[in-house]
Amino acid sequence: MTKEKKPDKDEKPQKERFIETAQEMGAFDNKDAFERAFKKIVPESPKT
């Protein structure tokens, strides 16, 4: 049985952290192109 760690209420979602890190590293210059590529790689979270 695996216990899930609850995220810190002040912690940003993983997607936001990933995008911020990519921006800091200069991984992309065009936000729209990045978003399209990101959506191809990472499936959208199911809506609850």
Rosetta silent file (secondary structure, phi, psi, omega in degrees, C-alpha in Angstrom):
SEQUENCE: MTKEKKPDKDEKPQKERFIETAQEMGAFDNKDAFERAFKKIVPESPKT
SCORE:     score description
SCORE:     0.000 S_00000001
   1 L     0.000  128.113 -178.241    0.000    0.000    0.000 S_00000001
   2 L  -104.611  131.412  175.993    1.428    3.339   -1.047 S_00000001
   3 L   -89.410  131.426  175.960    0.715    6.530    0.845 S_00000001
   4 L   -85.788  133.905  176.597    0.271    9.586   -1.315 S_00000001
   5 L   -80.482  126.123  177.863    2.057   12.689   -0.125 S_00000001
   6 L   -75.529  133.710  179.720   -0.323   15.601    0.056 S_00000001
   7 L   -67.238  147.698  175.819    1.046   18.665   -1.737 S_00000001
   8 L   -64.021  136.436 -176.689    1.937   21.699    0.311 S_00000001
   9 L   -62.310  -21.472  179.415   -0.875   24.241   -0.004 S_00000001
  10 L   -92.872   -7.058 -178.025    1.687   26.876   -1.049 S_00000001
  11 L   -78.427  136.171  178.483    3.332   24.623   -3.661 S_00000001
  12 L   -75.768  154.262  176.013    2.554   25.379   -7.299 S_00000001
  13 L   -60.314  153.498 -176.573    1.211   22.633   -9.559 S_00000001
  14 H   -55.859  -40.380 -179.496    3.867   20.587  -11.362 S_00000001
  15 H   -58.824  -45.598 -179.254    2.924   22.074  -14.757 S_00000001
  16 H   -63.078  -42.325  178.675    3.527   25.605  -13.489 S_00000001
  17 H   -63.266  -40.739  179.387    6.895   24.639  -11.968 S_00000001
  18 H   -62.372  -47.104 -178.887    7.919   22.947  -15.224 S_00000001
  19 H   -63.483  -43.870  178.988    7.008   25.976  -17.337 S_00000001
  20 H   -60.838  -42.543  179.532    8.809   28.391  -15.001 S_00000001
  21 H   -65.132  -42.037  178.758   11.943   26.242  -15.073 S_00000001
  22 H   -62.091  -40.341  178.312   11.818   25.993  -18.864 S_00000001
  23 H   -64.261  -43.984 -179.902   11.490   29.776  -19.107 S_00000001
  24 H   -61.852  -33.817 -178.776   14.429   30.315  -16.764 S_00000001
  25 L   -85.695   -4.060 -179.672   16.550   27.980  -18.863 S_00000001
  26 L    69.938   33.017 -175.760   15.530   29.722  -22.092 S_00000001
  27 L   -71.119  -17.077  179.329   14.062   26.500  -23.441 S_00000001
  28 L  -155.183  153.023  177.695   11.621   28.353  -25.670 S_00000001
  29 L  -109.622  -22.823 -175.998   10.998   31.788  -27.090 S_00000001
  30 L  -113.500  109.996 -176.101    7.418   31.349  -28.316 S_00000001
  31 H   -60.963  -39.628 -179.471    4.913   30.544  -25.560 S_00000001
  32 H   -64.434  -41.980  178.217    2.238   29.314  -27.999 S_00000001
  33 H   -63.845  -40.729  178.717    4.652   26.881  -29.658 S_00000001
  34 H   -62.710  -46.012 -179.226    5.747   25.640  -26.249 S_00000001
  35 H   -60.787  -41.839  178.290    2.150   25.092  -25.103 S_00000001
  36 H   -61.776  -45.954 -179.982    1.346   23.094  -28.262 S_00000001
  37 H   -65.064  -41.441 -179.489    4.424   20.897  -27.790 S_00000001
  38 H   -60.562  -43.499 -178.340    3.719   20.497  -24.066 S_00000001
  39 H   -66.750  -26.734  176.633    0.159   19.328  -24.725 S_00000001
  40 H   -71.735  -31.122 -175.922    1.464   16.684  -27.139 S_00000001
  41 H   -88.340  -44.018 -173.326    3.745   15.275  -24.450 S_00000001
  42 L  -107.650  119.620  178.527    1.676   15.618  -21.286 S_00000001
  43 L   -66.776  149.591  178.842   -1.927   14.399  -21.251 S_00000001
  44 L   -70.601  140.292  178.846   -4.511   16.768  -19.824 S_00000001
  45 L   -66.632  141.645  176.629   -5.597   16.011  -16.264 S_00000001
  46 L   -66.294  141.511  178.183   -9.118   14.630  -15.967 S_00000001
  47 L   -79.313  134.127  178.893  -11.631   17.167  -14.709 S_00000001
  48 L  -114.573    0.000    0.000  -13.196   16.262  -11.391 S_00000001
